[in-house]
């Protein structure tokens, strides 16, 4: 996942669903390859995964 997308999704989880999430960079600083992960508390993991997998259908396009 790209870093800006991970940060946007982290903010969305926090704002819309009050899920405390952090972005973990797995990107190599010298070669700039790798990915970013979003980590959430265990109690919110299943719901957060469902939300992120269905994010396109969860957004309200009328806003």
N, C-alpha and C positions, 0 to 999 in steps of 0.2 A: 504494500500500500504506500502511496506517495505521502510524504510528510504533511503537506497541506491538507490532504483529504483526511488523514488520520486526525489532525487537530480539529477539523470541521466536525467530524463525527463525534469526537470526544466532547466538544462543546454542545452538540445537539443532544447527546445522551444526558449531559448535565442539565441543560435548560429544559428540555421537554419531559424527561423522565426522572430527573433528580437522581441519576446514577453517577457516583463518583468514579471517574475513569482517568487513567493516565496513559500517555503515549510512550512506548518504549522503542527507542531507535536501535535497530539491529544493522545499521548502515556502517560500513567500513569508512572511517574518516579519511583515509589516504586514497582510496580508489573510488569512493562514492557509489558502491554497489551494496545491495542489501535491501532491507525493507523495514517498515515500522509496524508495531503491533499496538492494539488497544487492550489494556488490561483493566478489568473491573473486579469488584469484590465477588467472592464466591457466591454469596447469596443473590447477586444480581446477574450472574453469568448466563444462565439459560435464557432469561428474558432479554438481556442485552444482545445475545447472539441472534435471537429471533427478530428483534427490532432491526438489527443491522442487515440481516439476510433479506428482510422484507422492506428495506428503506424506501424503495421507489413507490410502493403502495401505501406507505405510512405518511408520506408527505402530502400536505394539502396544497394543491396547485392554484387554489383561488386566492391565496394570500398574496 
